[in-house]
Amino acid sequence: MENKYTDFGFSRVRSKDKSNLVKNLFENVSPKYDLMNDFMSLGIHRVWKNFMLDWLAPKRGQRLIDVAGGTGDIALDFIKRAKSDVDATILDLTESMMVEGKRKILNIPQDSKVNWVCGDAMYLPFSRNSFDVYTISFGIRNVTNISKALSEAHRVLKPGGRLMILEFSSVNNDIISWFYEKYSFKIIPKLGEFIANDKESYQYLVESIRKFPDQDTLSDLIINEGFKQVKYRDLTFGIAALHSGWKI
């Protein structure tokens, strides 16, 4: 039986309500989402995404599903690196995030395509064995049931398919951790208020990072859903981490 309640930042909410709360939050921040990412991370999120794509090593002919794909950064860079013949599906819970993304993804190779799907990571509207690569960046911590999302990832991947998760994680350096805590709780909500006129949403985003499982716990969850050769790499002292797994 699923838990009736779950975390929404530091608050407890009914599990059945969390998806709508997350959807409403991202509807509020979507117009300034990319700009806030650059300000919050001082642009480092782009470096992390490059590391992710380096590890993925996109290849022509692959089918990609980018879950919680938002404004399409990962899918666009995946296509550029593969150079041709990529079928990329961007799935996001929030339609307004995808509207912002469609304004960016204009110039892609003619033999590649992008599909936009409004949907939930826990209930993917695709048949099993559909994709070569599944990515989710800074999205899995907002999912109501992480294990269910991972199970769906395993289901839709082809045999030999790869899972890649980029997410905030647990800092492994005491000095960095102290500064990171101060910056997260004192500065980021104020940036949200100043840039996006939405302090509360960015307060939640900071809190959601602190409630998210650490690197080893997330690895165990991935393994429990059937993935093999599960590994992770810390980024910037563990402020973020990359998790990789294979459906074998």
N, C-alpha and C positions, 0 to 999 in steps of 0.2 A: 504493500500500500504506500502511495506517495505521501510525503509530508504535506499537511494542510497549510503550513506556513514556511516561508523562506526569507532569506535576507534581501533587503533592498537598501544597499548601503548599510548603515548602522541600525536601520529600522527593520521590524519584522512585519511582513505583509502576507496576505493569503496567496498561496502559490498560483491560484488561478488568475490573480490580478496582476502579477508581475509583468507579464508580456505587454499588457496595455500601458502600464506605468513606464516601462522602458520605451515603448513606441511614442508615447506622448512627450517624453523627455527629449528624444532625438528629433521629433518634429519641431520642438522649440529651438533647438540649437543648430538645425541643419543649415540655415543661411550663412552662419559664421563657423561651421564645423572645421573646415580645412584651415582657415585662418587661426582659429584657437589652437589647433594641433601644433601649428608652427610656433605660436607664442608659448604655449605650455611647455613644450619640450625643447625650446630654443632650436628647433629644426632637427633635433636628433632622431625624431620618429622616422624621418626619411632615410637616415643612415641605417636604422634598424631594419626598415623594409628592404633596403638594398642587400643587407646581410641575408635576409630571408630568401630573396630571389637568387642570390649567389648559391645558397645551399640547395635550392630547388633545381637550379639549372634547367630552365624551361626549354622544351624541344618542340619543333614543328610537328603538327599533327595531333597535339594533345588536346584533350577536353578538360577544361578547368571549371570547377565550381568554387567561387569565392563567396563564402557565407558571411553574413553581416558585412557585406562588401561596400556598403555606404556609397561614397562618391566615386568608387571605382579605381582607386590608386593602384591596388595590387593587380587587378585584371589588366589594366592598361600597360603597366610595366612588364607583366608577364608576356603579353602579346609583342611588345617591342623587343624583348629579349629573344623570344622564339623566332621572330622575324616574319613568319608566315604560317598560314594554315592552322590557326588556333580557333577553337570554339569555346568561348568564355561565357559562363553564366554568372551573373552577379545577383545574389539573392540577399534581400534586406527586409527587415520587418517594417521599415518606415519608408513610405513612398516618397516623401519630400526629400529624403537623402538621395534617392536615386534620381530625382528630378535635377538636383544640383549636379550629380555625376554625369548625366547625359549632356550637360553643357560642355564637359571637358573631353569626353570620348568622341571625337569627331574624325580625327585623322588616324585610321588604322589600315593595315594592309587589306587590299580588296578581297583576298582569299581568307581573311579571318573575320569572325563575327562576334558580336556581343549581344547576349540576351539578358534582359532585365526582368527579374521575378520578385514580386512582393510575397514574402513568406517567412516562416518560422524555422529556425535551425533544428527544432525538435520534431518537425513534421515536414520533411522535404518532399516536394511534389514530383519526385523522379523515381524511376524504376531502379532496381538494384543493378549494380555493375555498369553504371552509366558514365563515370568520369575517371580520368587518369590521375587527376590531382585535386585535392580538397584543401583550401586555405581558409583560415579565419584569423583576422587581425584585430586585436583589441575589441573583440566582440563576445568571446565565449564566457567572460565573467558576467555578462548581462543576461545569460541564458538561465531560465528557471531551473532546469535540470541538466547539469553538465553531462552526466553519464548518458542521458537520452540523446543529447546532441551528438556525442561521440559514437553512439550506436548507429545513428542515422548516417554519420560520416562513413562508417565502415560499410554500411549497407549499400550506399550509392557508389562507392569506389569499385573499380574493376579489380580483379585479382592482379596483384603487382602494383596497384595504385598507391599513392602517397598522401599522407596527412601532414600538414604543416600548420602549426599554431604559433602566432606571435601575440604575446600577452604580457602585461605588467606582472611582476613577480616579486620575490623576496630578496631584498638587498643583502649582500654577503659581506659588507664592510661597515663597521660600527660608525666610523666618522662620516662616511657617505650617507649612511642611514639617518643620522641625526640631522644633517642638512636637508635631506630629502623629505623628512617628516615636516620640518619647519616650512619648507617651500610648498609642499603639497597642501597643507591645511591653512597656511597664512596667505599665500600668494595666489594659488590657482583659483579659488573661489572669487577672489577680488578681480582677477583677470576676466573670469566669466562674467562678472557684473559689468565691468568696464567695456569689454569688447562685444559680448553677446547679449548684454542686458539680462543675464540669467545666472545669478549667483547660486541658486539652489541646485540647478542641474549639475554644475561643476563640483559642488559640495558632495553630491551623490557619487559622481565619478571618482573622486578621491577616496571616499569611503568604500566604494565597491572594490577598489584595488586592495585595500587592507583586508577585506573579507575573502579575497580570492585565495585558493589553495597555493601552497608553495610548490617549487619545482618538482620535488620528489613525489608529493601527493598527486599532482596533476599527471605525472608519468605513470603512477599506479592506476589512475582512472583510465588512462589511454590503454594500458595493457589489459585491464579488466574487460574492455570492449573488443578485444580480439586482435589488436594491433601488435606487430612484431618489430624487432630491431628499434625499439623506442629509445630515443636519445634526446638530450636537451643541451642547449648552449646558452650560457648567461651573456647578456648584453649590458654594458655599462654597470658593472658590479651587481648584476642581478636586478636592476631597476626594471628591466624587461628580460624575457627569455624566449627562445625559440624551441619548440618541441616538434620532433619529427617521428613519424611512425609509418609502417608499411602494412598493407593488406596482403598477406601471403597465404 
